[in-house]
Amino acid sequence: MALLQISEPGLSTAPHQHRLAVGIDLGTTNSLVATVRNGISIVLGDEHGRAMLPSVVHYSSDGSIEVGESAQALLGDDPVNTIVSVKRFMGRGLADVGDTGRLPYRFVERVPSSEQSASGHGMVQLRTAAGIKSPVEVSAEILRVLRLRAEASLGGELVGAVITVPAYFDDAQRQATKDAAKLAGLNVLRLLNEPTAAAIAYGLDNASEGVYAVYDLGGGTFDISILRLSRGVFEVLSANGDSALGGDDFDQRIHCWLLEKNNLSALAPHDTRLLLTLARTAKEQLTEHSQTRITALLSSGELIDNVLTQDEFQSLSQNLIQRTLQPLRRALRDAKLTVADVKGVVMVGGATRMPQVQLAVGDFFGQTPLTNLDPDKVVALGAAIQANLLAGNQGGDDWLLLDVIPLSLGLETMGGLAEKIIPRNSTIPTARAQEFTTYKDGQTAMSLHVVQGERELVSDCRSLAKFELRGIPAMVAGSARIRVTFQVDADGLLNVAAREMGSGIEAAIVVKPSYGLSDADITRMLQESSQHAQDDMQARAQREQETEAHQLLEVVQHAVEQDGQLLDQAQRAHIESKMVLLREALQSKNQPLIKRSIAALNEATVSFAQARMDKSVTQALSGKNISDLEIKS
Amino acid sequence: MSAADFDLSENYFQLFGLTPSFEVDAARLESAFRALQGQVHPDKSAHLSDADQRLAMQRSTLVNEAYQTLKHPIRRARYLLSQHGVDTQEETNTVMPVDFLIEQMEWREAVADAARSRDAAALEELDARMKTDTRELERQLAVKIDAARDYVAAADMVRKLRFMEKLAEEIDSAYDEIDR
């Protein structure tokens, strides 16, 4: 039904109403929700007017869950059950987490389910007083609080949300984020890269043109994006970063310094948490002051009392800052640009408040970085602006966002080598097909290992999934032609399809996500979260489905009236019969039947929709000099 | 229907309203690309049905693919030659002029030396020379395709350019090595 709106932008298919949409910055340290109200993007506060929700979740043995400030208050007393910086565990295995001893959690290596990779990998999980929790579930708690905050503030149900992710997040991390949003009852309009969201907020605010670098150092992730802004188009030229580097690491450096200064080794979880909290405070103090004093009484009775100066902190954190400069150089090279081409540098993320970070970035680019937008809020503000656009509220005054995939996608070939199928910094959505053949007579199955990363060896790349293709017709070795298609959608998520070209047989794909959750996991989690008004969700889903059915009928009706000449009699009769069936299904209130009938009508109109799209593209391009076709800014 | 076998137009040049040739007006290509993406990008149909979003993704994917093909000289040449029924045989035809191969080997040794001695200045000089040589090859390729219409000779030059492309990749990873 979309095409109708694309073909005839002036004609409205439904009475115009403002659709409630939000942008959510799901941060390592803090999370925010924002929306566009009266044309202006604003961050929504809680009942006390606080904009930032600490990304902290506490689990009690009675099953109750605290999120945000109230959870943070329990951090000192119950560090094991109070999860902070959960974003660092999203889509990550135990081995990725590194030195687990530095963190006060009880990690559980995921037990591979039948659908899980046999290699035993899997997303790390946390044992809490309320049972074992996956990072996806913990993140969903944070998102749920933000959803409820937005619904209370906006006075209605949300049409959808744009959730931001670090640009350098890989497929497993992105998928985990999307799963968390689903679990929190959110309709994900788009996963949006954080630096891109910041660029939208900044670019639209300042009507900027030219090449900009967005340096985004968050609580746990680092991104650098190079964008070209021109005439209402935001084109990401390259993205790079480190999805395990952020403000947290600066806290860790101070923490380690404290341990060293006081000759401490293994600490109780309470003490570890106490020192980490003090380290963070010290870091923040050093933004404004030249030195800070750290005092603490450990559970052993030992007293800590140290003074840390800005100079000392700078030398402690020097190599962390250096680690951000390498991705920067690489991003510029990938964009085929030099420092001189960069017109402005936008600073994003709370950690960019550190003076040594601003100095190093300023030095690198030879210009003072821009800090006129609040680095804590700019991502959420940009996400809200994009959500408003995606929800269809923007009218004609819109812009185009062209983003890229940050890491190459490939397949394992003989000898454990990774062959790149889609190179990094490809504009999304994108697709690439590759053909494979069988190496044995009568071979009917084939297994493929999908990896992401830039390194030559599969073992140095991130394993995303293993696929088994079954049902290949038995043939002589080398005569089957299996075409495997990688499709990356606008969220940066990968889908793989396979087909035997000779016979046209669609090979069945069994997906074994290496770190992600299987559909069965998601279903189980949804069932388990019964306390979150499952009935309500079901009722909502029904209403949404019925609304969708009505809209679809209206739009198809309009399309047939408008462009019926594109259909032959049989096609027209086919579409009309599916419309009748959908109307009957709506009468019967039979939800599964409505769902099937919507799908059937959608299916029946696909070629019609394509014909209309072609017509509109032809119309748009005919009779005009192509160079006159410009995007309105 | 998969994105791969989806055909929006007969050829990529047509899609962007350009005449098929190796020399392209980059500004015109870009503005046509943006105009098309402005219509088909999935962001334009994010509030619509799943079927519409799927279709938008396929259209947008194809427009991206077409744009990338025409934007990059080697891919553009490969595409043009294939339209004229000439395969560039980059995987199979390894016959290259001896002096060209010797030159390539010298390049690679120089890049490896620069990486080993962490000599960024030497690498930058190699990078600049490589870019100049590449541009010269592209200029000659334009003459072969657009003026002489000698597609077989053009295929030889595409293979040479492919060597230069690999060299560029090696220079890139040498930069990374020096950075580390």
HADDOCK unambig.tbl for C-alpha pairs under 7 A between the chains (distance, minus, plus):
assign (segid A and resid 1 and name CA) (segid B and resid 49 and name CA) 6.71 0.50 0.50
assign (segid A and resid 1 and name CA) (segid B and resid 52 and name CA) 6.25 0.50 0.50
assign (segid A and resid 2 and name CA) (segid B and resid 45 and name CA) 6.16 0.50 0.50
assign (segid A and resid 2 and name CA) (segid B and resid 48 and name CA) 5.55 0.50 0.50
assign (segid A and resid 2 and name CA) (segid B and resid 49 and name CA) 6.85 0.50 0.50
assign (segid A and resid 2 and name CA) (segid B and resid 52 and name CA) 5.14 0.50 0.50
assign (segid A and resid 3 and name CA) (segid B and resid 52 and name CA) 6.95 0.50 0.50
assign (segid A and resid 6 and name CA) (segid B and resid 39 and name CA) 6.86 0.50 0.50
assign (segid A and resid 189 and name CA) (segid B and resid 46 and name CA) 6.19 0.50 0.50
assign (segid A and resid 326 and name CA) (segid B and resid 179 and name CA) 6.29 0.50 0.50
assign (segid A and resid 390 and name CA) (segid B and resid 43 and name CA) 5.83 0.50 0.50
assign (segid A and resid 390 and name CA) (segid B and resid 44 and name CA) 6.75 0.50 0.50
assign (segid A and resid 390 and name CA) (segid B and resid 46 and name CA) 5.34 0.50 0.50
assign (segid A and resid 390 and name CA) (segid B and resid 47 and name CA) 6.09 0.50 0.50
assign (segid A and resid 391 and name CA) (segid B and resid 46 and name CA) 6.74 0.50 0.50
assign (segid A and resid 391 and name CA) (segid B and resid 47 and name CA) 5.08 0.50 0.50
assign (segid A and resid 392 and name CA) (segid B and resid 47 and name CA) 6.17 0.50 0.50
assign (segid A and resid 400 and name CA) (segid B and resid 38 and name CA) 6.23 0.50 0.50
assign (segid A and resid 427 and name CA) (segid B and resid 64 and name CA) 6.85 0.50 0.50
assign (segid A and resid 429 and name CA) (segid B and resid 57 and name CA) 6.30 0.50 0.50
assign (segid A and resid 429 and name CA) (segid B and resid 60 and name CA) 6.46 0.50 0.50
assign (segid A and resid 429 and name CA) (segid B and resid 61 and name CA) 5.06 0.50 0.50
assign (segid A and resid 430 and name CA) (segid B and resid 61 and name CA) 4.69 0.50 0.50
assign (segid A and resid 430 and name CA) (segid B and resid 64 and name CA) 6.77 0.50 0.50
assign (segid A and resid 431 and name CA) (segid B and resid 61 and name CA) 6.37 0.50 0.50
assign (segid A and resid 433 and name CA) (segid B and resid 4 and name CA) 6.95 0.50 0.50
assign (segid A and resid 489 and name CA) (segid B and resid 57 and name CA) 6.64 0.50 0.50
assign (segid A and resid 490 and name CA) (segid B and resid 42 and name CA) 6.78 0.50 0.50
assign (segid A and resid 602 and name CA) (segid B and resid 51 and name CA) 6.27 0.50 0.50
assign (segid A and resid 626 and name CA) (segid B and resid 17 and name CA) 6.12 0.50 0.50
assign (segid A and resid 626 and name CA) (segid B and resid 32 and name CA) 5.96 0.50 0.50
assign (segid A and resid 627 and name CA) (segid B and resid 28 and name CA) 5.37 0.50 0.50
assign (segid A and resid 627 and name CA) (segid B and resid 31 and name CA) 6.26 0.50 0.50
assign (segid A and resid 627 and name CA) (segid B and resid 32 and name CA) 6.53 0.50 0.50
assign (segid A and resid 629 and name CA) (segid B and resid 31 and name CA) 6.80 0.50 0.50
assign (segid A and resid 629 and name CA) (segid B and resid 32 and name CA) 6.47 0.50 0.50
assign (segid A and resid 629 and name CA) (segid B and resid 35 and name CA) 5.85 0.50 0.50
assign (segid A and resid 630 and name CA) (segid B and resid 31 and name CA) 6.14 0.50 0.50
assign (segid A and resid 630 and name CA) (segid B and resid 35 and name CA) 5.75 0.50 0.50
assign (segid A and resid 631 and name CA) (segid B and resid 34 and name CA) 6.92 0.50 0.50
assign (segid A and resid 631 and name CA) (segid B and resid 35 and name CA) 5.90 0.50 0.50
